[in-house]
């Protein structure tokens, strides 16, 4: 769409505000808005200025000016705004050159796609996602010098606070045993999810599948494959829509990977495939009807998985989900159909739909950075002609302890993932997709989070140690 066509649309449809949104390093969407009548071709072409030093991990105060350059193809009407508002997703850009800002996540994803094109290996990388989230009726969080704790209330089970503060019953079997794909009235959230999917359809999402997850109050959404940048945009918009719809129901949605100790965590399964000349590059005659190129891509992801954890599992809470002994994909293996493997090859009815599913990620991740990093890892595997070894066509959750010890595994803590990223981040620097500067800024943000969590007493510590 041209700036002139968009200005005509603004006038024709009676928009009063135009909102410019971007995503920071931690994956949070931020925005600034201007009166629609003041939007002109200059703003739509060159962007507008923000104070980049006020965005965590971005500019120093001595060079604060940063451009938000709108992607006109992303324009959509905000279905929740009281005033008619047109939203534009933006890239951060350098004021002097107009080049994508090196610490801007959306620019990173754009550079990753360009790097793939420059290699001449493929014309398109398609990404589909399966994303989980929890919806609670009431959320109370308190953190102060003399009080700290949280209390959650969900309509589908007992109050989560009883599990967290009272310790729960060691012999308790999770009430969610039969929650997956449950029908109403057991599923209290069907109408909420249906409204989310209706709104997403109005935003041009096409087919969206939804269902009750394995946990109490857990919702799952599946988005069809789209080009990498559009897929990352879609994840951000899905998060926004779900949180807005939940709020309209008087509820709260969270993408925290493990909000409940005794319930399954929320994952982000990432399906990736490469295509050239409208042909699927991952289809072939090798294991599970994969091509050698696809096996090399898998090998690259497995080889760099612990460094990738810094982006795909970016919170301290992420590793409460990826803990040893949990029924989560912590073992770095691949297999056809096998949901216990870190990388699964789903059933594909046609070669065109052949893909791999990377299962260790979670929805707290910044999708622009996570998708770009996974692509770069896979491309490194292809360029170095890596081999993934034998597939693990077994239930990895049932392996004996000595068998588990022989397999590589995902990181167990965020500090491990950050150290792995610092030690093994070279593959991300190719084609100037990521930069050392971005990685350093990202690691600094995450280490500050680690320090904050480490210095704050935990409620369980009071349960264990207060009476000593």
Buried (B, 14 or more C-beta within 10 A) or exposed (E): EEBEEBBEBBEEEEBBBBBBBBBBBBBEEBBBBEEBEEBEEEBBEBBBEBEBBEBEBBBEEEEBEBBBBBBBEBBBBBBBBEEBBBBBBBBBBBBEEEEBBBBBBBBBBBBBBBBBEEEEBBBBBBBBBBBBBBBBBBBEEEEEEEEBBBBBBBEBBEBBBBBBBEEBEEEEEBBBEEBBEBEEEEBBBBEBBEBBBEBBEEBEBEEBEBBBBBBBBBBBBBBBBBBBBBBBBBBBBBBBBBBBBBEEBEBBBBBBBBBBEBBBBBBBBBBBBBBEEEEBBBBBEEBBBBBEBBBBBBBBBBBBBBBBBBBBBBBBBBBBBBEEEBEBBBBBBBBBEBBBBBBBBBEBEEBBBBBBBBBBBBBBBBBBBBBBBBBBBBBBBBBEEBEBEEBBBBEBBEBEEEEBEEBEBBBBBBBBBBBBBBEBBEBBBBBEBBBEEBBBBBBBBBEEBBEEEEEEEEBEEEEEEEEE
